[in-house]
Amino acid sequence: MNALVVPLQFLAGLLFSMVAGSVFGIWRGYNPLAYSANTFVEMHQGAVRGLNVLLPGIALASIALVAALAWLARGKGMIFWLYVCAICLMIAGGLATRIFNQPINAQVMTWTADTLPADWGTIRDVWWNWHVVRTGISVLAMAVLLAAILADRPAVRERQSAHATEPGSDSTPR
């Protein structure tokens, strides 16, 4: 195994777990549909100030790390494709954020309790729907990344190779 693989796996898993965990935590703990208009504006603006640059930066670093892992996994069949799938899902989550959530974040940052637009609830609901989508994509990306990392362990590959070359071997687990 290349000496870079384990540190890259560790960093990719650590960093992307921060992204997936953050969006999951927002989904689970901060449903804006339960907040008054004033509370929504204060909470949303605070979250945007703290996360709007940080999380995309961490996600971008994660994508770069997983791209390096995919490159190192060339010729490893399913492992390579799991890394590629994780990258595609990470990018999809990033695109949902960039195209749908961040423009609404920019709008909300201009609001005050006195200047809420009449359709603020509709805007909030659209943001929330896209947040739920990116949460699902991010959690799935994390699961696929973990599957790639676990499959890309020498002991797993060696067991699979040994089992496949046993005379009379079948697909029945032992």
C-alpha positions in Angstrom: 0.0 0.0 0.0 1.3 3.4 -0.9 2.5 5.3 2.2 0.3 8.2 1.3 -3.0 6.3 1.3 -3.7 6.0 5.0 -2.9 9.7 5.8 -5.0 10.8 2.8 -7.9 8.5 3.9 -7.7 9.8 7.4 -7.7 13.5 6.3 -10.4 13.0 3.7 -12.7 11.1 6.2 -12.0 13.7 8.9 -12.7 16.7 6.8 -15.7 15.4 5.0 -17.2 14.1 8.2 -17.1 17.8 9.4 -19.1 18.8 6.3 -21.6 16.0 6.4 -21.9 16.3 10.2 -22.5 20.1 10.0 -25.3 19.9 7.4 -26.8 16.9 9.3 -26.7 18.9 12.6 -28.4 21.8 10.9 -31.1 19.5 9.5 -31.7 17.8 12.8 -31.3 20.6 15.2 -32.3 23.9 13.5 -35.4 23.4 11.5 -36.3 27.0 10.6 -39.9 26.1 10.1 -40.2 26.1 13.9 -38.8 29.7 14.4 -40.4 33.1 14.4 -39.3 35.5 11.7 -37.0 37.3 14.0 -35.4 34.1 15.4 -35.0 32.7 11.8 -33.2 35.8 10.7 -30.8 35.9 13.7 -30.1 32.1 13.5 -29.7 32.0 9.8 -27.4 35.0 9.7 -25.3 33.6 12.5 -24.9 30.3 10.7 -24.0 32.0 7.4 -21.4 34.1 9.1 -19.8 31.0 10.7 -20.1 28.5 7.9 -20.6 30.1 4.5 -16.9 30.1 3.7 -15.6 27.5 6.1 -17.7 24.5 5.0 -17.2 24.9 1.2 -13.5 25.3 1.8 -13.4 22.1 3.9 -15.5 20.3 1.2 -13.1 21.5 -1.5 -10.1 20.1 0.4 -12.0 16.8 0.9 -12.7 16.6 -2.8 -9.1 17.1 -3.6 -8.0 14.5 -1.1 -10.5 11.9 -2.4 -9.4 12.7 -6.0 -5.8 11.9 -4.9 -7.1 8.6 -3.4 -9.0 7.8 -6.6 -5.8 8.4 -8.6 -3.9 6.1 -6.3 -6.6 3.5 -6.6 -6.4 3.2 -10.4 -6.5 -0.4 -11.3 -8.2 -1.4 -8.0 -11.6 -1.8 -9.8 -14.5 -1.3 -7.4 -12.3 0.7 -4.9 -11.5 3.3 -7.6 -15.2 3.6 -8.6 -16.3 4.0 -4.9 -13.8 7.0 -4.6 -15.1 8.4 -7.9 -18.7 8.0 -6.7 -17.9 9.8 -3.4 -16.3 12.7 -5.4 -19.4 13.0 -7.6 -21.7 13.1 -4.6 -19.5 15.6 -2.8 -19.6 17.8 -6.0 -23.4 17.4 -6.2 -23.8 18.5 -2.6 -21.5 21.5 -3.3 -23.5 22.4 -6.4 -26.8 22.3 -4.5 -25.2 24.6 -1.9 -23.7 27.0 -4.5 -26.7 27.2 -6.9 -29.6 27.1 -4.4 -28.7 27.7 -0.8 -26.0 30.4 -1.0 -28.0 32.8 -3.2 -30.7 32.6 -0.5 -28.1 33.0 2.2 -27.0 36.3 0.5 -30.6 37.5 0.5 -31.2 36.7 4.2 -27.9 38.5 5.2 -29.6 41.8 4.0 -32.7 41.3 6.1 -33.5 42.8 9.5 -36.6 42.1 11.6 -38.0 45.4 10.1 -37.2 44.7 6.5 -38.3 41.1 6.0 -39.9 40.6 2.5 -43.5 39.7 2.5 -42.7 36.2 1.0 -39.9 35.5 3.5 -41.6 32.2 4.5 -41.5 31.0 1.0 -37.9 31.9 0.6 -37.1 30.1 3.9 -39.0 27.0 2.7 -37.0 26.9 -0.6 -33.8 27.2 1.3 -34.9 24.4 3.7 -35.9 22.0 0.9 -32.5 22.4 -0.8 -30.8 22.0 2.6 -32.5 18.7 3.1 -31.4 17.6 -0.4 -27.8 18.5 0.2 -27.9 16.8 3.6 -29.0 13.6 2.0 -26.3 13.9 -0.7 -23.6 14.7 1.9 -24.5 11.8 4.2 -24.6 9.4 1.2 -21.2 10.8 0.0 -19.8 10.1 3.5 -21.1 6.6 3.4 -19.6 5.9 0.0 -16.3 7.4 1.1 -16.2 5.2 4.2 -17.0 2.2 2.0 -14.1 3.0 -0.3 -11.7 3.5 2.6 -12.8 0.2 4.2 -12.6 -1.7 0.9 -9.1 -0.1 0.3 -7.5 -1.9 3.2 -4.8 -4.5 2.4 -6.3 -7.2 4.5 -9.7 -6.9 2.8 -8.1 -7.0 -0.7 -5.9 -9.9 0.3 -8.8 -12.0 1.6 -10.8 -11.2 -1.5 -7.9 -12.3 -3.8 -7.2 -15.4 -1.8 -10.9 -16.4 -1.8 -11.2 -15.8 -5.5 -8.2 -18.1 -6.3 -9.2 -21.0 -4.1 -10.1 -24.2 -6.0 -13.8 -24.8 -5.9 -14.4 -21.4 -4.3 -17.9 -20.0 -4.6 -19.5 -16.8 -3.4 -20.7 -18.4 -0.1 -19.2 -16.6 2.9 -17.3 -18.9 5.3 
